[in-house]
Amino acid sequence: MTLFLEQGFERTSLSDILRHSKGSRSTLYEAFGNKEGLLRAMVREACHRVWDTVDPGADGEDCPGVSATREDLTAFGLHFLRTVMSPGSIAVYRIMAAEGTRFPDIARQFYDEGPKLLTDRLTAVFRRGQAEGLLMDGDARLMAQIFIGTLFSDFHVRRTLGLAPVIEEQEMAYRVGVAVDVFLTGAGRRRGG
């Protein structure tokens, strides 16, 4: 990942990777096949790291530890934002933004195992929230997409572009709180009316 970021995927050779990792060519080929296999493994590991941090132990289509309450959505939002704003997550996102059109199958893997998986699981949470009367009826998938987008706000763009090298925890917590409030005010079921 370091070499791909520093030199770009195309300009990083297998020799560079072997020199940096102090590994052998035969081990690299056996484990990953080629440089594209390394990229695929890096994307898979990054997506799983993000998901495991957000909701450890979730292996189904749902987030068992998350409900549509303000407290759970705030905790979820903070864990998610901390993870996707980490240097490793930003690095993978930058690489995929640069190389995705050249490797559409890896771009699809990144999307399916990352953003789509998160949206699928939050959709299930929001459907449960609708059934419990916590959220208004409507397109739960669209609600999940809007919630995730609200969490990102401009943080992700600034971080990806290198305009915000460090986002302070206090600023992140404040933004997540506002995002959850805006989401629940717009989607929360009104009592008595």
C-alpha positions in Angstrom: 0.0 0.0 0.0 2.8 2.4 0.9 4.6 1.9 -2.4 1.3 2.0 -4.4 0.6 5.4 -2.8 4.1 6.8 -3.1 4.8 5.7 -6.6 1.4 4.9 -8.0 0.2 1.4 -8.8 1.5 1.4 -12.4 5.0 2.7 -11.5 5.5 0.2 -8.6 7.3 -2.9 -9.8 7.3 -6.3 -8.3 11.0 -5.8 -7.6 10.1 -2.7 -5.6 7.6 -4.6 -3.6 10.0 -7.5 -2.9 12.8 -5.1 -1.9 10.4 -3.3 0.5 8.9 -6.4 2.0 12.1 -8.4 2.0 10.0 -11.4 0.6 10.7 -13.8 -2.2 9.2 -13.7 -5.7 8.0 -17.3 -5.4 6.1 -16.5 -2.1 4.5 -13.4 -3.7 3.4 -15.4 -6.7 2.2 -18.3 -4.6 0.2 -16.0 -2.3 -1.1 -13.3 -4.7 -0.4 -14.4 -8.3 0.8 -11.0 -9.4 0.6 -7.3 -8.6 -3.1 -7.1 -9.4 -3.6 -9.9 -6.9 -1.8 -7.8 -4.3 -4.2 -4.9 -5.0 -7.2 -7.3 -4.8 -5.9 -8.6 -1.4 -5.3 -5.1 -0.1 -8.8 -4.0 -1.1 -10.3 -7.0 0.6 -8.4 -6.5 3.8 -9.2 -2.8 3.9 -12.9 -3.5 3.4 -13.0 -6.1 6.1 -11.0 -3.9 8.5 -13.6 -1.1 8.1 -16.5 -3.4 8.6 -15.0 -5.3 11.5 -14.3 -2.0 13.2 -17.8 -0.7 12.6 -19.6 -3.8 13.8 -17.4 -6.6 15.0 -18.8 -10.1 14.6 -21.5 -9.2 12.2 -21.5 -11.8 9.5 -25.1 -11.6 8.2 -27.0 -9.0 6.3 -27.8 -7.0 9.5 -25.9 -5.1 12.1 -26.9 -7.0 15.3 -25.5 -4.5 17.7 -27.1 -1.4 16.0 -30.6 -0.1 16.2 -32.2 3.0 14.8 -31.9 4.9 18.2 -30.0 8.1 18.5 -27.4 6.5 20.8 -26.7 3.5 18.5 -26.6 5.6 15.4 -24.2 8.1 17.0 -21.9 5.2 18.2 -22.1 3.6 14.8 -21.4 6.9 13.0 -18.3 7.6 15.2 -16.8 4.2 14.7 -17.5 4.3 11.0 -16.1 7.8 10.5 -13.0 7.1 12.6 -12.3 4.0 10.5 -12.9 5.4 7.0 -10.9 8.5 7.9 -7.9 6.5 9.0 -4.7 6.8 6.9 -5.0 3.2 5.7 -8.6 3.5 4.5 -7.9 6.8 2.8 -4.9 5.3 1.1 -7.0 2.4 -0.3 -9.7 4.9 -1.4 -7.1 7.0 -3.3 -5.7 4.0 -5.0 -9.1 2.7 -6.1 -10.1 6.2 -7.3 -6.9 6.3 -9.4 -7.0 2.6 -10.6 -10.6 1.6 -10.6 -11.2 2.3 -14.3 -8.2 0.1 -15.2 -9.3 -2.7 -12.9 -13.1 -2.7 -13.0 -13.4 -6.1 -11.3 -11.3 -4.9 -8.3 -13.4 -1.6 -8.3 -16.5 -3.8 -8.2 -15.0 -5.8 -5.3 -14.2 -2.6 -3.4 -17.7 -1.4 -3.9 -19.5 -4.7 -3.1 -17.4 -5.4 0.0 -17.3 -1.8 1.2 -19.9 0.8 0.5 -22.6 -1.6 -0.8 -22.2 -4.0 2.1 -22.5 -1.1 4.6 -25.6 0.2 2.8 -27.2 -3.3 2.7 -26.7 -3.7 6.5 -27.9 -0.3 7.4 -30.9 -0.8 5.2 -31.8 -3.9 7.4 -31.3 -1.7 10.5 -33.6 1.0 9.2 -36.2 -1.6 8.1 -36.2 -2.9 11.7 -36.5 0.7 12.9 -39.5 1.2 10.6 -41.1 -2.0 12.0 -40.5 -0.8 15.5 -42.1 2.6 14.8 -38.8 4.5 15.2 -38.5 5.7 11.6 -41.0 6.8 9.1 -42.1 4.4 6.3 -40.3 4.8 3.0 -37.3 3.6 1.1 -35.0 2.2 3.8 -32.1 1.8 1.3 -32.3 5.5 0.3 -32.4 6.4 4.0 -29.2 4.4 4.6 -27.5 6.1 1.7 -28.5 9.5 2.9 -27.4 8.7 6.5 -24.0 7.6 5.2 -23.7 10.6 3.0 -24.5 12.9 5.9 -21.8 11.3 8.0 -19.2 11.9 5.3 -20.2 15.5 4.7 -17.1 17.2 3.3 -14.7 15.3 5.7 -14.0 12.5 3.3 -13.3 14.8 0.3 -11.0 17.0 2.3 -9.2 14.0 3.8 -8.8 12.2 0.4 -7.4 15.4 -1.2 -5.0 15.9 1.6 -6.6 19.2 2.7 -7.4 17.8 6.2 -4.5 15.6 7.3 -6.0 15.1 10.7 -9.6 15.5 11.8 -9.8 16.1 15.5 -12.0 13.7 17.5 -14.0 16.6 18.9 -14.9 17.9 15.4 -15.8 14.3 14.3 -18.0 13.7 17.3 -19.8 17.1 16.8 -20.4 16.4 13.1 -21.7 12.9 13.8 -24.1 14.3 16.5 -25.4 16.9 14.0 -25.7 14.3 11.2 -27.7 11.9 13.5 -29.9 14.8 14.7 -30.6 16.0 11.1 -31.3 12.4 10.0 -33.7 11.6 12.9 -35.4 14.9 12.7 -36.2 14.3 9.1 -36.9 10.5 9.3 -38.0 10.1 12.9 -41.7 9.3 13.4 -43.5 12.2 14.9 -45.3 11.4 18.2 -49.0 12.1 18.5 -49.5 13.2 15.0 
